[in-house]
Amino acid sequence: MKFILIILALLSIQTEAKTVTIGPPDGYTFFGSYEAESELERKAYIATLSFLKEKGDEAYDYYLEKSGLNIKSGLFEFKLKHRSTFRNSKSVMDQSYKNGVIHYDFSTNKIVKFVRRKAT
């Protein structure tokens, strides 16, 4: 019985050692863990999540660069970067074309447009 417990302990250590956790780059946060400070921000976040789902993406595929209300246009903006922009391996497909700004209109309660941005 002790022999089986020792083998199980060694196997669990071995599998745990293969787990790799990568945090977001400096200055970015996971878009999936965005915390809205107001009701309007929460509505914009929910609309953006549904917009990404329609496009076949998930919130955790993106990093949040910046968010806020654009005073000139009156639209709430989320500046997002796809996680593949920060890839360390050539085996990961570059999808930096998914980087961009999502504009949310409070008056219509929907996403107005998505403007693509080049990776910098």
TAKAGI-V289234 format. One line per field, one symbol per residue. phi: phi as a letter, one per 20 degrees, with the letter a starting at -180 (. if undefined). psi: psi as a letter, one per 30 degrees, with the letter a starting at -180 (. if undefined). A space follows every 10 residues. Layout:
phi = ???
psi = ???
This chain:
phi = .fffffffff fffffffefd ddeffgndcf ffdfdfecff ffffffffff ffffenddff ecdeeabree ffemdecded cffffdfdcf feffcffefr dddddffdlb feacdfcffd
psi = eeeeeeeeee eeeeeeffkk kklllkfllk efgkjkflee eeeeeeeeee eeeefglleg flkjekllkj eefgkkkjjk kkffegkfkf fkkjhfffka kkkkkeefhl keljjkkkk.
